[in-house]
Amino acid sequence: MLGKRACGVLLHPTSLPGAGGIGSLGSDARRFIEVISEMGMSCWQVLPLTPPACGNSPYSAFSAFAGNPLLIDLEQLVDQGDLSETSSGAVFFEDHVDFNAVSEAKMKLLRQAGTAFLAAAESPRKREFWHFCDTTPWLHDYALFMAVKQHYNGKSWDKWPKDIALLTPLMFEKASVNFGSEIGVQKYMQWQFFRQWKALRQYAKSRGIDMIGDIPIFVAYDSADVWSRRELFQLDQKGKPVEVAGVPPDYFSKTGQLWGNPLYNWELLGREDYSWWIERFRSMFELFDIVRIDHFRGFEAAWHVPASHRTAQKGQWVKGPGKALFDTVFSRLGNLPIIAEDLGVITPEVEALRDRYNFPGMKILQFAFDSGPDNPYLPHNHEKNGVVYTGTHDNDTTGGWIDSLSAAQISRISEYLGAKGDFTLADMIRMALMSVADTAIIPFQDLLGLGSGARMNVPGNAFGNWEWRFSWDMLPADLAAAVRKQIECYGRINPPVR
């Protein structure tokens, strides 16, 4: 899709409608694909599909490789005979995700399905499952990590007994036997997630829709990746990080954003020819057609903050692997269709790294009007090799953003557009579609005209994010036709595949 004029939509699957309190990879996801195909869209961009950890954030996950079990469609498990019913008796909200309630109810049903499947006689499905287990290199470490975490009531791995927290080969073998039953169930969940996602992606392809994934540069401290491969991260002898990742004060926060992720031991990763990263990119491109790298600038230099600090104000930029990593990845995997999230403090060195591989960068229209005519996010400064967004998952909805503007700001934007009346959300979407940038991505909230109540994330706030869901009755009857007309007008149409 990259390199031609196209348009896509940004929506995380958890925001889909449907039973069970959270979106899934089932019939509503297929209906969504049909809707955006009828709109003339070319792609669907999602957030990371990994199992969320702290604050339910998909950018802080228990694994860099695993899938989120909460996205599994239970109806398909019933159809396959692994589950008798999809309801746990719990009552859920329809307009947002109550992650605690959903997790408790859905994980119970998934364990029931996994236990029943593992106890059943050998079958073609069983052989498919064992093949998945044998050919998925990260799977056992993840399943063991989650089994032990379950045993210790969800505690972070650094709070486990020392002999299993600081894992040794002997304890690895012992724990693999002791937690065998739960390990099997965890592997079953991953098998179901990946087979459902594969089927959904194939359906999207049949409707002419490419899937855009999202790969966070950092991983969570409380993750299978850090627990099982401590040597790849900058930790002390007790397994504690000395410095953590974040960003300095910026548009979103006056004190910066203290993410708390452990930082990589790039020297060791380099000596191993970046094999961990190669496998990570390989796994991403088995799931997606295009991948957006979140916080791309961290590969050139990352903001290192002492672990004892409570804000990210006092840190330092430390050089990353830069071209050494990407040259190695491309030599092994070939050219990859990648979007570089190049927002924040961007230096000429970051731009040079991005441009070395011809990665399209991102232009956010909500950032375009807080300075003069040289603002790089203004449409007249856009480049063809780029992706323009009205806003991202970290921004307010464009409707909410417009509501927050002063009369003077509205007047300046209207003057820039040559608009006769006040600047509106429709003007913002039109501006994105008119851009010279090859790709335009519109958050689904903006297509629905929603305000701040539909915002997905507020950076710097640890809780209350990632919960928004839409319902089908929010879609006006003429929405697909109206969007299609606009997309066609600006040369971004993708004729539907029938």
For each residue, the residues with C-beta under 8 A, 3 or more apart:
1: 4 6 8 42 43 210 289 290 337 439
2: 290 337 339 360 438 439
3: 385 438
4: 1 438
5: 438 439 490 491 492
6: 1 42 43 438 439 440 492 494
7: 40 41 42 43 433 439 440 441 442 487 492 494
8: 1 36 41 42 43 44 45 210 212 439 440 441 442
9: 36 39 41 43 44 45 441 442 443 444 447
10: 45 46 389 392 393 441 442 443 444
11: 15 16 32 44 45 46 443 444
12: 15 23 46 47 58 393 456 466
13: 16 23 24 25 29 46 49 71
14: 22 23 70 71 97 466 469
15: 11 12 23 444 456 468 469 470
16: 11 13 23 24 28 29 32 469 470
17: 23 28 94 469 470 471 472
18: 22 23 24 26 27 28
19: 86 87
20: 24 74 86 92 102 105 106
21: 90 92 93 97 98 101 102 105 106
22: 14 18 70 71 92 97 99 102 106 469
23: 12 13 14 15 16 17 18 28 29 71 469
24: 13 16 18 20 28 29 71 72 73 74
25: 13 29 71 72 73 193 196 197 199 200
26: 18 29 30 73 74 75 76 196
27: 18 30 31 73 75
28: 16 17 18 23 24 31 32
29: 13 16 23 24 25 26 32 33 73 200
30: 26 27 33 34 200 203
31: 27 28 34 35 472
32: 11 16 28 29 35 36 44
33: 29 30 36 37 44 200 203 204 207 209
34: 30 31 37 38 207
35: 31 32 38 39 475 480
36: 8 9 32 33 39 41 44 209
37: 33 34 40 41 207 208 209 494 496 497
38: 34 35 480 481 484 496
39: 9 35 36 479 480 483 484 487
40: 7 37 483 484 487 488 492 493 494 495 496
41: 7 8 9 36 37 44 209 483 487 494
42: 1 6 7 8 208 209 210 492 494
43: 1 6 7 8 9 209 210 211 212 289 290 439 441
44: 8 9 11 32 33 36 41 204 209 210 211 212
45: 8 9 10 11 212 214 292 441
46: 10 11 12 13 49 211 212 213 214
47: 12 58 59 214 393
48: 58 59 61 213 214 215 216 294
49: 13 46 58 67 68 71 197 213 287
50: 58 61 62 63 64 65 66 67 68
51: 61 62 63 66 67 68 69 70
52: 55 56 57 58 60 61 62 68 99 466
53: 57 60 61 62 220 222 223
54: 57 60 220 222 462
55: 52 60 462 463 465 466
56: 52 97 99 465 466 467
57: 52 53 54 60 61 457 465 466
58: 12 47 48 49 50 52 61 68 214 466
59: 47 48 216 294
60: 52 53 54 55 57 220 259 261
61: 48 50 51 52 53 57 58 64 66 68 216 219 220 223
62: 50 51 52 53 66 142 145 146 149 220 222 223 224
63: 50 51 66 138 142 145 223 224 225
64: 50 61 216 219 223 225 280
65: 50 138 142 225 279 280 283
66: 50 51 61 62 63 138 139 142 190 193 224
67: 49 50 51 71 190 193 194 197
68: 49 50 51 52 58 61 71 193
69: 51 72 106 107 110 189 190 192 193
70: 14 22 51 99 102 103 106 107
71: 13 14 22 23 24 25 49 67 68 193 196
72: 24 25 69 76 77 106 110 189 192 193 196
73: 24 25 26 27 29 76 77 196
74: 20 24 26 77 78 83 86 106 109 110 113
75: 26 27 78 79 86
76: 26 72 73 79 80 192 196
77: 72 73 74 80 82 83 86 110 113 192
78: 74 75 81 82 83 84 85 86
79: 75 76
80: 76 77 125
81: 78
82: 77 78 113 114 116 117
83: 74 77 78 86 109 112 113 116
84: 78
85: 78
86: 19 20 74 75 77 78 83 109
87: 19 90
88: 105 106 108 109
89: 105
90: 21 87 101 104 105
91:
92: 20 21 22 98 101 102 105
93: 21 96 97 98
94: 17 469 471
95: 468 469 471
96: 93 467 468 469
97: 14 21 22 56 93 102 466 467 468 469
98: 21 92 93 101 102 467
99: 22 52 56 70 102 103 466 467
100: 103 104
101: 21 90 92 98 104 105
102: 20 21 22 70 92 97 98 99 105 106
103: 70 99 100 106 107
104: 90 100 101 107 108
105: 20 21 88 89 90 92 101 102 108 109
106: 20 21 22 69 70 72 74 88 102 103 109 110
107: 69 70 103 104 110 111
108: 88 104 105 111 112
109: 74 83 86 88 105 106 112 113
110: 69 72 74 77 106 107 113 114 185 188 189 192
111: 107 108 114 115 185
112: 83 108 109 115 116
113: 74 77 82 83 109 110 116 117 188 192
114: 82 110 111 117 118 184 185 186 188 189
115: 111 112 118 119 181 185
116: 82 83 112 113 119 120
117: 82 113 114 120 125 126 129 188
118: 114 115 184 185 188
119: 115 116
120: 116 117 123 126
121: 126
122: 126 127
123: 120 126 127
124: 127 128
125: 80 117 128 129
126: 117 120 121 122 123 129 130
127: 122 123 124 130 131
128: 124 125 131 132 191 195
129: 117 125 126 132 133 187 188 191
130: 126 127 133 134
131: 127 128 134 135
132: 128 129 135 136 139 187 190 191 194 195
133: 129 130 136 139 140 187 191
134: 130 131
135: 131 132
136: 132 133 139 190
137: 279
138: 63 65 66 141 142 224 279 283
139: 66 132 133 136 142 143 187 190
140: 133 143 144 176 183 187
141: 138 144 145 224 227 228
142: 62 63 65 66 138 139 145 146 186 190 224
143: 139 140 146 147 182 183 184 186 187 190
144: 140 141 147 148 172 175 176 179 183 224 228
145: 62 63 141 142 148 149 157 223 224 227 228
146: 62 142 143 149 150 182 186 224
147: 143 144 150 151 175 179 182 183 186
148: 144 145 151 152 157 160 164 175 179
149: 62 145 146 152 154 155 157
150: 146 147 153 154 182
151: 147 148 179 182
152: 148 149 155 159 160
153: 150
154: 149 150
155: 149 152 159 160
156: 159 221 222
157: 145 148 149 160 165 222 226 227 239
158: 165 221 222 239 240
159: 152 155 156 165
160: 148 152 155 157 164 165
161: 164 165
162: 165 166
163: 166 168 171
164: 148 160 161 167 171 175
165: 157 158 159 160 161 162 227 239
166: 162 163 230 238 239
167: 164 171 172 175 227 228
168: 163 171 172
169: 172 173
170: 173 174
171: 163 164 167 168 174 175
172: 144 167 168 169 175 176
173: 169 170 176 177
174: 170 171 177 178
175: 144 147 148 164 167 171 172 178 179
176: 140 144 172 173 179 180 183
177: 173 174 180
178: 174 175
179: 144 147 148 151 175 176 182 183
180: 176 177 183 184
181: 115 184 185
182: 143 146 147 150 151 179 185 186
183: 140 143 144 147 176 179 180 186 187
184: 114 118 143 180 181 187 188
185: 110 111 114 115 118 181 182 188 189
186: 114 142 143 146 147 182 183 189 190
187: 129 132 133 139 140 143 183 184 190 191
188: 110 113 114 117 118 129 184 185 191 192
189: 69 72 110 114 185 186 192 193
190: 66 67 69 132 136 139 142 143 186 187 193 194
191: 128 129 132 133 187 188 194 195
192: 69 72 76 77 110 113 188 189 195 196
193: 25 66 67 68 69 71 72 189 190 196 197
194: 67 132 190 191 197 198
195: 128 132 191 192 198 199
196: 25 26 71 72 73 76 192 193 199 200
197: 25 49 67 193 194 200 201 287
198: 194 195 201 202
199: 25 195 196 202 203
200: 25 29 30 33 196 197 203 204
201: 197 198 204 205 211 287 288
202: 198 199 205 206
203: 30 33 199 200 206 207
204: 33 44 200 201 207 209 210 211
205: 201 202 208 209 210
206: 202 203 497
207: 33 34 37 203 204 496 497
208: 37 42 205 494 495 496 497
209: 33 36 37 41 42 43 44 204 205
210: 1 8 42 43 44 204 205 289 290
211: 43 44 46 201 204 287 288 289 290
212: 8 43 44 45 46 288 289 290 291 292 339 441
213: 46 48 49 284 287 288 290 291 292
214: 45 46 47 48 58 291 292 294
215: 48 280 281 284 291 292 293 294
216: 48 59 61 64 219 294 295
217: 293 294 295 296 298 299 302
218: 245 259 261 262 263 295 298
219: 61 64 216 223 225 226 261 262
220: 53 54 60 61 62 223 226 261
221: 156 158 226 241 244 260 261 262
222: 53 54 62 156 157 158 226 227
223: 53 61 62 63 64 145 219 220 226 227
224: 62 63 66 138 141 142 144 145 146 227 228
225: 63 64 65 219 228 229 232
226: 157 219 220 221 222 223 229 230 232 233 235 262
227: 141 145 157 165 167 222 223 224 230
228: 141 144 145 167 224 225
229: 225 226 232 233 276
230: 166 226 227 233 235 239
231: 265 268
232: 225 226 229 264 265 268 269 276
233: 226 229 230 241 262 263 264 265
234: 241 242 243 262 263 264 265
235: 226 230 238 239 240 241 242 262
236: 239 240 241 242
237:
238: 166 235
239: 157 158 165 166 230 235 236
240: 158 235 236 307
241: 221 233 234 235 236 244 262 263 307
242: 234 235 236 306 307
243: 234 263 304 305 306 307 315
244: 221 241 258 259 260 261 262 263 304 305 306 307
245: 218 259 260 261 262 263 298 302 303 304 305
246: 256 257 258 259 260 303 305 312 315
247: 250 256 257 259 295 303 312 344 345
248: 256 303 312 313 315 345
249: 253 254 255 256 312 313
250: 247 253 256 257 344 345
251: 367
252: 257 394 459 460
253: 249 250 256 257 312 459 460
254: 249
255: 249 258 311 312 313 460
256: 246 247 248 249 250 253 303 305 311 312 313 315
257: 246 247 250 252 253 312 459 460
258: 244 246 255 305 309 310 311 312
259: 60 218 244 245 246 247 312
260: 221 244 245 246
261: 60 218 219 220 221 244 245
262: 218 219 221 226 233 234 235 241 244 245
263: 218 233 234 241 243 244 245 302 304 318
264: 232 233 234 269 320
265: 231 232 233 234 268 269
266: 269 270 320 321
267: 270 271
268: 231 232 265 271 272
269: 232 264 265 266 272 274 276 277 321 325
270: 266 267 273 274 321 324 325
271: 267 268
272: 268 269 275 276
273: 270 278 328
274: 269 270 277 278 321 324 325 328 329
275: 272 278 279
276: 229 232 269 272 279 280
277: 269 274 280 281 325 329
278: 273 274 275 281 282 328 329 332 333
279: 65 137 138 275 276 282 283
280: 64 65 215 276 277 283 284
281: 215 277 278 284 285 291 329 333 336
282: 278 279 285 286 333
283: 65 138 279 280 286 287
284: 213 215 280 281 287 288 291
285: 281 282 288 291 333 336
286: 282 283
287: 49 197 201 211 213 283 284
288: 201 211 212 213 284 285 291
289: 1 43 210 211 212 337
290: 1 2 43 210 211 212 213 337 338 339
291: 212 213 214 215 281 284 285 288 336 337 338 339
292: 45 212 213 214 215 338 339 340 341
293: 215 217 296 299 338 339 340 341 359
294: 48 59 214 215 216 217 341
295: 216 217 218 247 298 341 344
296: 217 293 299 340 341 342 350 353 354 359
297: 300 301 342 344 345 346 347 350
298: 217 218 245 295 301 302 303 320
299: 217 293 296 320 321 322 325 326 353
300: 297 319 320 322 347 349 350 353
301: 297 298 317 318 319 320 347 349 350
302: 217 245 263 298 317 318 320
303: 245 246 247 248 256 298 312 315 316 317
304: 243 244 245 263 315 316 317 318
305: 243 244 245 246 256 258 309 312 314 315
306: 242 243 244 309 314 315
307: 240 241 242 243 244
308:
309: 258 305 306 312 313 314 315
310: 258
311: 255 256 258 314
312: 246 247 248 249 253 255 256 257 258 259 303 305 309 315
313: 248 249 255 256 309
314: 305 306 309 311
315: 243 246 248 256 303 304 305 306 309 312
316: 303 304
317: 301 302 303 304
318: 263 301 302 304
319: 300 301 322
320: 264 266 298 299 300 301 302 325
321: 266 269 270 274 299 324 325
322: 299 300 319 325 326 349 353
323: 326 327 353 356
324: 270 274 321 327 328
325: 269 270 274 277 299 320 321 322 328 329
326: 299 322 323 329 330 353 356 357
327: 323 324 330 331
328: 273 274 278 324 325 331 332
329: 274 277 278 281 325 326 332 333 336
330: 326 327 333 334 335 336 357
331: 327 328
332: 278 328 329
333: 278 281 282 285 329 330 336
334: 330
335: 330
336: 281 285 291 329 330 333
337: 1 2 289 290 291
338: 290 291 292 293 357 359
339: 2 212 290 291 292 293 359 360 361 362 387
340: 292 293 296 354 359 360 361 362
341: 292 293 294 295 296 362
342: 296 297 346 350 351 354 361 362
343: 346 362 364 367
344: 247 250 295 297
345: 247 248 250 297
346: 297 342 343 350 351
347: 297 300 301 350 351
348: 351 352
349: 300 301 322 352 353
350: 296 297 300 301 342 346 347 353 354
351: 342 346 347 348 354 355
352: 348 349 355 356
353: 296 299 300 322 323 326 349 350 356 357
354: 296 340 342 350 351 357 359 361
355: 351 352 358 359
356: 323 326 352 353
357: 326 330 338 353 354
358: 355 385
359: 293 296 338 339 340 354 355
360: 2 339 340 385 386 387 437 438 439
361: 339 340 342 354 383 386 387
362: 339 340 341 342 343 386 387 388 389 392
363: 368 376 377 382 386 387 388 389 435 437
364: 343 367 368 377 388 389 390 391 392 395
365: 368 377 379 388 389 390 391 398 428 431 432
366: 390 391 395 396 398 401
367: 251 343 364 370 375 377
368: 363 364 365 375 377 378 379
369: 375 378 409 412 413 416
370: 367 375
371: 374 375
372: 375
373: 378 380
374: 371 381
375: 367 368 369 370 371 372 378 381
376: 363 381
377: 363 364 365 367 368 381
378: 368 369 373 375 381 382 416
379: 365 368 382 388 431 434 435 436
380: 373
381: 374 375 376 377 378
382: 363 378 379 386 388 435 436 437
383: 361 386 436 437
384: 436 437 438
385: 3 358 360 437 438
386: 360 361 362 363 382 383 435 437 438 439
387: 339 360 361 362 363 437 438 439 440 441
388: 362 363 364 365 379 382 432 435 437 439 440 441
389: 10 362 363 364 365 392 432 440 441 442 443
390: 364 365 366 398 428 429 432 442 443 446
391: 364 365 366 395 396 397 398 401 443 446
392: 10 362 364 389 395 443
393: 10 12 47 443 456 457
394: 252 456 457 459
395: 364 366 391 392 398 401 455
396: 366 391 400 401 404 452 455
397: 391 400 401 443 445 446 450 451 452 454 455
398: 365 366 390 391 395 401 402 425 428 429 443 445 446
399: 402 403 425 445 446 449 450 451 452
400: 396 397 403 404 450 451 452 453 454 455
401: 366 391 395 396 397 398 404 405
402: 398 399 405 410 423 424 425 428
403: 399 400 451 452
404: 396 400 401 452
405: 401 402 409 410 413
406: 409 410
407: 410 411
408: 411 412
409: 369 405 406 412 413
410: 402 405 406 407 413 414 422 423
411: 407 408 414 415
412: 369 408 409 415 416
413: 369 405 409 410 416 417 419 423
414: 410 411 417 419 421 422 423
415: 411 412 418
416: 369 378 412 413
417: 413 414 423 427 431
418: 415
419: 413 414 422 423 427
420:
421: 414 424
422: 410 414 419
423: 402 410 413 414 417 419 427 428
424: 402 421 427 428
425: 398 399 402 428 429 446 449
426: 429 430
427: 417 419 423 424 430 431
428: 365 390 398 402 423 424 425 431 432 446
429: 390 398 425 426 432 433 442 446 447 486
430: 426 427 433 434 486
431: 365 379 417 427 428 434 435
432: 365 388 389 390 428 429 435 440 442
433: 7 429 430 440 486 487 489 490 492
434: 379 430 431 490
435: 363 379 382 386 388 431 432 440
436: 379 382 383 384
437: 360 363 382 383 384 385 386 387 388 440
438: 2 3 4 5 6 360 384 385 386 387
439: 1 2 5 6 7 8 43 360 386 387 388
440: 6 7 8 387 388 389 432 433 435 437 492
441: 7 8 9 10 43 45 212 387 388 389
442: 7 8 9 10 389 390 429 432 446 447
443: 9 10 11 389 390 391 392 393 397 398 446 447 456
444: 9 10 11 15 447 448 470
445: 397 398 399 448 450 454 455 456 468 470
446: 390 391 397 398 399 425 428 429 442 443 449 450
447: 9 429 442 443 444 479 483
448: 444 445 454 470 474 475 479
449: 399 425 446
450: 397 399 400 445 446 453 454 474
451: 397 399 400 403 454
452: 396 397 399 400 403 404 455
453: 400 450 468
454: 397 400 445 448 450 451 468 470
455: 395 396 397 400 445 452 458 468
456: 12 15 393 394 443 445 465 466 468
457: 57 393 394 461 465 466
458: 455 461 464 465
459: 252 253 257 394
460: 252 253 255 257
461: 457 458 464 465
462: 54 55
463: 55
464: 458 461 467
465: 55 56 57 456 457 458 461
466: 12 14 52 55 56 57 58 97 99 456 457
467: 56 96 97 98 99 464
468: 15 95 96 97 445 453 454 455 456
469: 14 15 16 17 22 23 94 95 96 97
470: 15 16 17 444 445 448 454 474
471: 17 94 95 474
472: 17 31 475
473:
474: 448 450 470 471
475: 35 448 472 479
476: 479 482
477:
478: 481 482
479: 39 447 448 475 476 482 483
480: 35 38 39 483 484
481: 38 478 484 485
482: 476 478 479 485 486
483: 39 40 41 447 479 480 486 487
484: 38 39 40 480 481 487 488 493
485: 481 482 488 489
486: 429 430 433 482 483 489 490
487: 7 39 40 41 433 483 484 490 492 493 494
488: 40 484 485 491 492 493
489: 433 485 486
490: 5 433 434 486 487
491: 5 488
492: 5 6 7 40 42 433 440 487 488
493: 40 484 487 488
494: 6 7 37 40 41 42 208 487
495: 40 208
496: 37 38 40 207 208
497: 37 206 207 208
498:
